[in-house]
Amino acid sequence: MDWPDRPVELTDEKYDEFIGKYPVAVVDFWGPNCIPCRMIAPLLESIAGEMKGKATFGKVDVTKNLKTATSLRIRSIPTLAFYKNGQLKKTVVGKVDRTRIIMELRELE
């Protein structure tokens, strides 16, 4: 399986395929004018590289992919959605730190 080492830009059309392809996936719902979103982006880039082969990360721009954001009831950004085997296990809203993201990932193991 090809594991990306950085967050993958997702669209409404590619979302379901992405979350179903990897055993553990984290999706960042963000927007271009969201300052907290921009603050956690480098953190997610770093963790994605470190977790290659264990978890994969995606990004959904909610301003361009309303279908997915609406269907998942994303009301605030940033929101991180944690998936295991294609099933949504948890969402975390707001700016989070590295420790929290790693803790959430360990709970999925």
N, C-alpha and C positions, 0 to 999 in steps of 0.2 A: 504494500500500500504506500502511496506517495503522501508523505506527511509534510505539509508546509511548515516553514520555520518562521513565518510571520503571519499576521492576520490577513485573511483573504477577503477582498471586497465581495459582498454578496448582493444579489438582486432578488426581487420577489420570485423570479423564475428559478433561481439556483438554490434558494434557501432550504427547501425540503431535502434536496439531493445532498447538500453539504452536511446537514445535521444527521442524516441517516448513514453517511459514509464512514464516519469515524466513531469509535466506541465512546470517546469523551470529546465534547465540543463546547466551546464557550463562544457566545455571540455577543458582541458589543453593539448596542443600538445607540447611535450617536447622531449629531447634527453639526453642520459646518459652523454655526454661530454659537455653539455651546462651549463655553470656556472650560468647565470641568471635563467635558469630553476630550478636549485637546490636551488637558493635563494628564489624563490616564492613558492616552494613546501610546506614548513611549514606554510606559510600564507594560502594557499588553504586548508590545513588540518584543520587549526583553524576555518576558515570561514565555511567549510563543517559541522563541528560539531555544530556551532552556528545556521546554517541555516537549520538544519535537519527538514524536514516536510514542508519546503518552497521552497528549491532548492536542487539539488543534483549535485555532481561534479564527473567528470570522467577524466582519464588521458590516453593519447595515445602516446606511444613511437614511434616516427616517423621512427626510424631505423628498427623497426620490423613490422610496419603496413603501408607500402607504399601505398597500395590501397586507404585507407581512406585519408591519407595526400595528395595524388595526386589528388583525386577527389574533395577535398575541396580547392585545390590550396594553400596549406600551403607552404610558401616559406621561412619563418623565424620562429625561435623558440626563446623563448616561444610565442605561440599564444593561446589566450583564445577565444573559440567559445561559444557564448551565444544563447541558444535555448529557445523558448517558444512554447509549444504544438507541438514539433517536427520540428518546422521551425527555420532555422538559422536567427537570428535577427541582430547579430553584431559580428565582430571579433576585437580583440584588440591584437596588436603585440608588443612584448617587455616586459620588466620587469615593472610591475605595482604595485601600493601600495594598501593597504587595502581599502582606501577611494574610489579609482577608481572602484574596484571590486564591492563594496557595491552600489555605484552610478549606475553602469551598471545593477545590479540586480534589483534595485528599478525601473528603467525604464521599466523593463519587467512586473511589477505588474499590 
